């Protein structure tokens, strides 16, 4: 076991990406013929909506998602034309500060040298607790589809599909189309016939 290699150490950016999809099993996607997509990507940082100017990457994701839905037989319309589906895209970033406790490494000494080694037989080792602090950050892309066709029921807009892309290189412009294609490939039911 001590010579075992860690397979996660040498992943390429592409190999690190995870594509997650979820959908409402009661939704009948063949009944959704039209969609409207938001004109900018929302930026959510630590659960707070941030304002920002639309970037070229945002435009690429919007176009890639619109093209994926159009390829499945849906028609893109404006919000004023009462679309069946509303599509939102969000960039979600979370940064967290973590604390780790190093209070048990004294067990190493108990197992390696007993207290007789130091001529203090019968004594136990005592170590104060040490803390390490580190920060971790993660950014993901979320795509959500909402049922606007039936929005009047209970004054709620129901989410019918969600997709998430996590990993390295998500916001590299050369990866956008392939990532959206991979995400939608997991959802063959997303088509109007």
C-alpha positions as CSV (number, residue, x, y, z in Angstrom):
1,X,0.0,0.0,0.0
2,X,2.8,2.4,0.6
3,X,3.9,2.4,-3.0
4,X,0.4,2.8,-4.4
5,X,0.0,5.7,-6.8
6,X,-2.8,8.3,-6.4
7,X,-4.7,8.3,-9.7
8,X,-6.1,11.8,-9.1
9,X,-2.6,13.4,-9.1
10,X,-2.1,13.1,-12.9
11,X,-5.6,13.9,-14.3
12,X,-5.8,16.3,-17.3
13,X,-8.2,19.2,-17.1
14,X,-10.6,17.2,-19.3
15,X,-10.4,14.1,-17.2
16,X,-11.2,16.1,-14.0
17,X,-14.5,17.4,-15.3
18,X,-17.7,15.9,-13.8
19,X,-21.1,16.3,-15.6
20,X,-24.1,16.0,-13.3
21,X,-27.7,16.1,-14.5
22,X,-31.0,15.8,-12.7
23,X,-34.6,16.2,-13.9
24,X,-38.2,16.1,-12.8
25,X,-39.4,12.6,-13.7
26,X,-43.0,13.8,-14.1
27,X,-42.0,16.4,-16.8
28,X,-43.0,15.5,-20.4
29,X,-40.3,17.2,-22.4
30,X,-42.0,16.4,-25.7
31,X,-44.6,19.0,-24.7
32,X,-42.1,21.8,-24.4
33,X,-41.7,23.3,-27.9
34,X,-40.2,26.7,-27.2
35,X,-37.6,28.2,-24.9
36,X,-36.2,31.5,-23.9
37,X,-32.7,31.8,-22.5
38,X,-31.4,34.5,-20.2
39,X,-29.1,37.0,-21.9
40,X,-26.4,36.9,-19.3
41,X,-24.8,34.4,-16.9
42,X,-25.5,34.9,-13.3
43,X,-22.5,34.9,-11.0
44,X,-23.1,33.4,-7.5
45,X,-20.2,33.8,-5.1
46,X,-20.6,32.2,-1.7
47,X,-24.4,32.2,-2.0
48,X,-24.5,35.9,-3.0
49,X,-25.5,37.1,-6.4
50,X,-22.8,39.3,-7.9
51,X,-23.2,41.8,-10.7
52,X,-20.9,41.6,-13.6
53,X,-20.6,42.5,-17.3
54,X,-21.4,39.8,-19.8
55,X,-18.1,38.2,-21.0
56,X,-17.3,36.4,-24.2
57,X,-17.3,33.1,-22.3
58,X,-20.8,33.9,-21.1
59,X,-21.9,34.4,-24.7
60,X,-20.3,31.1,-25.7
61,X,-22.2,29.2,-23.0
62,X,-25.5,30.9,-23.9
63,X,-25.1,30.1,-27.6
64,X,-24.0,26.5,-26.9
65,X,-27.0,25.8,-24.7
66,X,-29.4,27.5,-27.2
67,X,-27.8,25.4,-30.1
68,X,-28.2,22.2,-28.0
69,X,-31.9,22.8,-27.4
70,X,-32.5,23.9,-31.0
71,X,-30.8,20.7,-32.2
72,X,-33.3,18.7,-30.2
73,X,-36.3,20.3,-32.0
74,X,-37.1,23.3,-29.7
75,X,-37.5,26.8,-31.0
76,X,-35.8,29.8,-29.3
77,X,-38.2,32.7,-28.7
78,X,-38.1,35.9,-26.8
79,X,-39.5,36.2,-23.3
80,X,-42.4,38.3,-24.6
81,X,-43.5,35.3,-26.8
82,X,-44.5,33.2,-23.7
83,X,-41.9,30.4,-24.0
84,X,-42.6,26.9,-22.7
85,X,-39.2,26.7,-21.0
86,X,-37.0,29.3,-19.3
87,X,-33.3,28.6,-19.3
88,X,-30.9,30.2,-16.8
89,X,-27.1,29.8,-16.7
90,X,-25.1,30.4,-13.5
91,X,-21.4,30.4,-12.6
92,X,-21.2,29.3,-9.0
93,X,-18.1,29.9,-6.9
94,X,-17.6,28.9,-3.3
95,X,-14.6,29.5,-1.1
96,X,-14.4,27.9,2.3
97,X,-12.0,28.2,5.1
98,X,-11.3,24.9,6.8
99,X,-9.5,24.0,10.0
100,X,-7.7,20.7,10.7
101,X,-6.6,19.5,14.1
102,X,-3.3,17.9,14.6
103,X,-3.8,16.6,18.1
104,X,-3.1,12.9,17.7
105,X,0.3,12.7,16.2
106,X,1.6,11.9,19.7
107,X,0.4,8.4,19.1
108,X,3.4,8.1,16.8
109,X,5.8,8.5,19.7
110,X,3.9,6.2,21.9
111,X,4.2,3.4,19.3
112,X,7.8,4.1,18.4
113,X,9.5,5.0,21.7
114,X,8.1,4.3,25.1
115,X,8.8,6.8,27.8
116,X,11.5,4.5,29.2
117,X,13.7,5.6,26.3
118,X,14.1,9.1,27.9
119,X,14.5,7.6,31.4
120,X,10.9,8.7,32.3
121,X,9.3,5.4,32.8
122,X,5.6,5.4,33.5
123,X,5.0,8.8,31.9
124,X,2.8,9.4,28.9
125,X,3.5,11.9,26.1
126,X,1.4,15.0,26.0
127,X,1.0,17.2,23.0
128,X,-1.1,20.4,22.9
129,X,-3.6,20.6,20.0
130,X,-2.3,22.3,16.9
131,X,-4.6,23.7,14.2
132,X,-3.9,24.2,10.6
133,X,-6.0,26.5,8.5
134,X,-6.4,26.2,4.7
135,X,-8.8,27.6,2.1
136,X,-10.4,25.7,-0.7
137,X,-12.3,27.2,-3.7
138,X,-14.5,25.6,-6.3
139,X,-16.2,27.0,-9.4
140,X,-19.0,25.2,-11.3
141,X,-21.3,26.0,-14.2
142,X,-25.1,25.4,-13.6
143,X,-27.8,25.3,-16.3
144,X,-31.4,25.2,-15.1
145,X,-34.6,24.8,-17.1
146,X,-37.9,26.0,-15.7
147,X,-41.5,25.1,-16.8
148,X,-43.0,28.4,-17.8
149,X,-45.8,26.7,-19.6
150,X,-47.4,25.7,-16.4
151,X,-46.1,28.5,-14.2
152,X,-49.6,29.6,-13.0
153,X,-50.2,26.5,-10.9
154,X,-49.6,27.4,-7.2
155,X,-47.7,30.5,-8.1
156,X,-44.5,28.5,-8.5
157,X,-42.1,28.0,-11.4
158,X,-41.0,24.4,-11.3
159,X,-37.5,23.4,-12.3
160,X,-37.6,20.5,-14.7
161,X,-33.9,20.0,-15.5
162,X,-30.6,20.9,-14.0
163,X,-27.1,20.3,-15.3
164,X,-23.8,21.0,-13.6
165,X,-20.2,21.0,-14.8
166,X,-17.4,20.8,-12.2
167,X,-13.7,20.4,-12.6
168,X,-10.7,22.2,-14.2
169,X,-10.7,24.3,-17.3
170,X,-14.5,24.8,-17.4
171,X,-14.2,28.5,-18.4
172,X,-11.7,27.9,-21.2
173,X,-13.3,29.1,-24.4
174,X,-12.0,26.1,-26.4
175,X,-13.9,23.7,-24.0
176,X,-17.4,25.3,-24.0
177,X,-19.1,23.5,-26.9
178,X,-17.7,20.1,-25.9
179,X,-18.8,20.5,-22.3
180,X,-22.3,21.5,-23.2
181,X,-22.5,18.6,-25.7
182,X,-21.3,16.2,-23.0
183,X,-23.9,17.5,-20.5
184,X,-26.8,17.2,-22.9
185,X,-25.7,13.8,-24.0
186,X,-26.5,12.6,-20.5
187,X,-30.1,13.7,-21.1
188,X,-31.5,12.0,-24.3
189,X,-35.1,12.7,-23.1
190,X,-34.6,16.5,-23.7
191,X,-36.1,16.6,-27.1
192,X,-39.3,17.7,-28.8
193,X,-40.6,15.3,-31.4
